[in-house]
């Protein structure tokens, strides 16, 4: 499974922005995979995505937007 996600959170540090984006993209990938997972807390969902590889990540030039693209495998 592969997913790309961008966030704009200027109130966060760069490290916090990267972590939030990483969590959000993983959660969204899982919900896209199975809509029944919607509404579950991240601590329940995140362990379901294994072998996560960050394919690309970084701030969009001249903006506060940070984008990340991951690939991973869903473990039932």
C-alpha positions in Angstrom: 0.0 0.0 0.0 1.2 3.5 -0.8 -0.1 6.9 0.3 0.9 10.6 0.0 -0.2 13.2 2.5 0.5 16.9 3.1 0.0 19.1 6.2 0.4 22.7 7.0 1.0 23.3 10.7 3.2 26.5 11.1 2.8 26.4 14.9 4.8 23.1 15.1 8.6 22.7 14.9 10.0 21.0 11.8 10.5 17.8 13.9 7.0 17.9 15.2 5.6 18.5 11.7 7.5 15.5 10.3 6.1 13.2 13.1 2.5 14.5 12.8 2.6 14.0 9.0 4.1 10.5 9.4 1.3 9.5 11.8 -1.4 11.1 9.7 -0.3 9.5 6.5 -0.2 6.0 8.1 -3.6 6.4 9.6 -5.1 7.7 6.4 -3.6 4.8 4.4 -5.1 2.3 6.8 -8.5 4.0 6.7 -8.4 4.1 2.9 -7.5 0.4 2.9 -10.5 -0.5 5.2 -13.1 2.2 6.0 -14.2 0.3 9.1 -11.0 1.5 10.7 -12.2 5.1 10.6 -12.5 6.6 14.1 -10.0 4.2 15.8 -7.3 5.9 17.8 -3.8 6.1 16.2 -2.3 3.9 18.9 -4.6 1.1 17.8 -4.1 1.7 14.0 -0.4 2.4 13.7 0.8 -1.1 14.7 -1.3 -2.5 11.8 1.1 -0.9 9.2 4.4 -2.8 9.0 7.5 -2.4 7.0 6.9 1.3 6.5 9.2 2.9 4.0 9.3 6.7 3.5 9.5 7.1 -0.3 9.7 10.9 -0.2 9.2 13.7 2.4 10.0 17.3 2.8 8.7 20.9 3.0 7.2 22.3 -0.2 9.5 25.1 -1.4 8.5 28.6 -0.2 5.7 27.3 2.0 4.8 25.8 5.4 3.4 22.6 3.8 5.2 19.3 4.5 4.4 16.3 2.3 5.3 12.7 2.9 4.8 9.5 0.8 5.0 6.1 2.4 4.7 2.5 1.4 3.9 -0.3 3.9 2.2 -3.6 4.5 -1.0 -4.1 6.4 -0.9 -6.8 9.1 -4.3 -8.2 10.2 
